[in-house]
Amino acid sequence: LFDFLISMGTIVVDALILVFVDVLIGAITLVLTVACMFIFVYHMKKRDAYTLVQRSYQDDISSLYSQIIDGHKEVHSFNLKEDLERVLERDKENWKKFFYKKRLHSDFAESFVPFILGLGRIIAYPIAIPLIISGQYSVAMLVLIIGYFENMQECYEEAATHILGLAKSAVAINRRHELLSYRPTQKMSFGDDDTDDIK
């Protein structure tokens, strides 16, 4: 978390420096960076939600497999094979559906957001080159602007890596919490049977 905050602080400082160098480029950079972070966090939350559902179906599938293996004779004796295969196929289809939804959000966050930042760097050139030609900027100023923008992009990638790590940890912690706080829906009752013919 501390590394993430340092990366975000560096991005803000770089954006403020760019605002002082050139208001238009600095504002575009700041807006792009903040928008990218919001987009990234949104898609990571969606990815984590789909991961939880996907893992739930994964647990159901593994549980069903272990029940089939443990009760192999009963499955054949009571002709349960078709019913179990139907349930298994349904759970596998649901698992695949949520896996693809998770991958969609994950891939979008990890590929489209850096593309937006790269596009912002490309936009800085058409803004700065006319200023260089008119004599308002020197080539050193363009190098400075691009250098700060690349630094912001690197800090964004570091922050994204830290967010991914935090998100994976959060999913694991949520699963452990669910396991530890599990309460059966129907509790066993003891002492309610009044019969006295216990052998």
GIVEN-V326538 format. One line per field, one symbol per residue. ss: DSSP state (h for helix, s for strand, l for the rest). psi: psi as a letter, one per 30 degrees, with the letter a starting at -180 (. if undefined). A space follows every 50 residues. Layout:
ss=???
psi=???
This chain:
ss=lhhhhhhhhhhhhhhhhhhhhlhhhhhhhhhhhhhhhhhhhhhhhhhhhh hhhhhhhhhhhhhhhhhhhhlhhhhhhlllhhhhhhhhhhhhhhhhhhhh hhhhhhhhhhhhhhhhhhhhhhhhhhhhhhhhhlllllhhhhhhhhhhhh hhhhhhhhhhhhhhhhhhhhhhhhhhhhhhlllllllllllllllllll
psi=eeeeeeeeeeeeeeeeeeeeekeeeeeeeeeeeeeeeeeeeeeeeeeeee eeeeeeeeeeeeeeeeeeeeheeeeeeghfeeeeeeeeeeeeeeeeefee eeeeeeeeefeeeeeeeeeeeefeefeeeeeeefgflleeeeeeeeeeee eeeeeeeeeeeeeeeeeeeeeeeeeeeeefgkkkejkkkkgfjfkghk.
